[in-house]
Amino acid sequence: MQQFKRQFLAAAVATVAAVAFSGSAFAQVKERTLKFAMQNSAGSAQYDAAIKFADIVKAKSGGKIKVNVFGGGALGKDTAVVSAMQGGTIDLCVMNSSLLAGVVKEMALYDFPFVFANEQEAYTVVDGAFGKKLHAMLESKGLVGLSYWELGFRHFHNSKRPIAKLEDLQGLKIRVIETPIYVDFMRAMGANPVPLPYPELYGALEQGAVDGGTQPVINMTSAKLYEVQKYFSLTGHMYNPQSVIYSKKIWDGFSAEEKKLLQDAADEARDYQRKISRERNAAGIAELKAKGMQINELPAADRAKIKEKAQPVVDKYTKQIGEPLVNELYAAVDKARAAAAAPAKKK
């Protein structure tokens, strides 16, 4: 009986301690409702990851912090969202990192073609010192970079013809993201670039305002672009990371505990987003074929021609950004590539 009493008392003390610790852990966390904006709609990896982020934040804050997710450009297009965040009326968003080039010109690096060979290479670079350095540049502009999610590798899609060689792009009206470097890239390919926000893409394709665009496999399936497109050509000419960024005006008002909570949640959601993105990209080709799309892969020699044709664009923006930082990017890629190629050390 005495032993039972001791065990009971020990358990009671542990429970009280746990409750007390839980209370102290949440003491510096205030009740808040956050607005999380994005252009992607429900069903996309970004939207699903944002919901995951909201769940993680709720759990970590003991239910004190609620995150409302606004997809499909409901709070405005990317440029408007960034302005609202700088003013402190929207908390956070996820967008293509290169779209932030209008705020920090160095972010245009993330639209350089043929930089990354695979996703893991990109993860190593953007999650490392180089990616952190670029995100740190946002702070003087009223934004805080939390983590990098991904759009992934872009491929060409259109309603006119397969892109089997560079010349097949001639004259096509191709939707591009609203960045000068991508406009210049598409012109260098011989296509006619049409800058459009992502939520307007489906309607523009349906109405024939544009012939095609460039998207990862996952966007073709989640946005049902196969309904208004016939050809999907695997070029993999560009990998786009996406930045999860926070309003610095709001961020600066958070406690250290709140900042850590949100940073950890963004990183956990990042890992989830990348995982489902890779999985859905892998499964998406079969789905696109089943939906009637014609899929072809560009030969290596023709990918090399695209890279060669794009070099003047790369040179132009290297001068604007600064050669030292561009060299730093390529050095980080080389380091990641070498590390991946090195044989694993035996334990």
Number of C-alpha atoms within 10 A of each C-alpha: 6 7 8 9 10 11 12 12 12 12 12 12 12 12 12 12 12 12 12 11 12 13 12 11 14 16 11 14 21 13 11 12 12 15 16 25 29 26 25 23 19 17 15 20 25 28 23 19 23 30 18 19 25 23 18 22 24 17 15 19 24 15 15 15 21 17 20 13 20 20 22 17 19 15 17 17 17 22 15 12 25 27 16 17 24 20 16 18 16 20 25 28 24 26 25 24 25 27 23 22 18 14 18 18 17 22 21 22 22 22 25 23 21 17 17 23 15 13 16 12 20 23 18 19 22 24 15 13 11 18 22 16 13 19 24 15 18 20 16 11 13 20 27 25 24 23 24 27 30 25 24 25 24 21 21 21 30 26 20 14 16 21 24 17 17 17 14 15 22 15 14 21 20 26 28 24 21 19 16 17 22 21 20 18 23 23 18 18 21 17 21 21 25 18 17 16 16 18 18 13 20 19 13 16 21 15 11 13 14 23 23 29 24 24 21 22 27 26 23 21 21 17 17 14 22 25 16 19 22 21 22 29 21 25 24 22 21 21 24 24 24 24 25 26 24 26 25 23 18 19 18 11 10 16 13 11 15 20 16 12 18 22 16 18 23 25 18 16 25 23 14 19 25 21 12 17 24 17 12 19 19 13 14 19 19 12 17 23 14 11 14 13 21 17 18 14 16 19 12 10 10 16 20 15 15 21 16 12 16 20 15 14 20 21 12 12 19 19 11 12 17 12 13 10 15 18 12 12 19 14 14 21 21 15 15 19 19 12 13 13 9 8 8 8 5 4 3
